[in-house]
Amino acid sequence: NLQLEYLDLYLIHWPVSSRSGTYEFPINKGDLLPMDFKSVWEAMQECQDLGLTKSIGVSNFSCKKLSDILAFAKIPPAVNQVEINPLWQQKKLREFCEAKGIVLTAYAPLGTRGTIWGSNRVMENEVLREIATAKGKSVAQVCLRWAFEQGVCVVLKSFNKGRMKENLEILNWTLSEEESRMIGDIPQSRGCRGEDYISEKGPIKTIEELWDGEI
């Protein structure tokens, strides 16, 4: 469908399956199915073995779900793409992925205002604004620099050339120890909770179950 010979990276988007034959979002709660992680990952590995993708990975996986995959994977996940920003720093997951050699990629590094679940809470955070003003940078640059200093890749979108340029200008300066501490002390809360995959009659019945307590 993409008219490509191969992909650079192919990810499992969420740790839940849905009934085949239709595609709609949000997924009909009646179509949610438990994921057969072993079979799905074997199929992902086959895609890489056949040269259809250079790398395979996951998205929105907790430490526990990554451990489940690693227990039988012949090819470990190259990437776990999850929500990471100064208001949801994922320290436990960052340490786990670093120890296992899994690249952690941040979506919503700026909070993703304008999406179904996103908000402006990151960009309007007073601590981040204070640091940005003191350094003569934008709040977005502070967020991206913070992620960079954590060893995290970032995925962000802009159609504004000025902002695209600004987003790249994070490499020739650093956050001070005090600024990093201030960011580390920001109260934490997950922005993307994954309610679309929760159903009393489905395979995942609570937010806690989806994230294995990492909330």
Secondary structure as UniProt FT lines:
FT   STRAND          7..12
FT   STRAND          17..18
FT   TURN            20..21
FT   HELIX           29..31
FT   STRAND          32..33
FT   HELIX           37..49
FT   TURN            50..51
FT   STRAND          53..59
FT   HELIX           63..70
FT   TURN            71..72
FT   STRAND          79..83
FT   TURN            86..87
FT   HELIX           91..100
FT   STRAND          103..107
FT   TURN            109..110
FT   TURN            113..114
FT   TURN            121..124
FT   HELIX           126..135
FT   HELIX           139..149
FT   TURN            150..151
FT   STRAND          153..154
FT   HELIX           161..168
FT   TURN            169..170
FT   HELIX           177..184
FT   HELIX           195..197
FT   TURN            200..201
FT   HELIX           207..211
FT   TURN            212..213
//
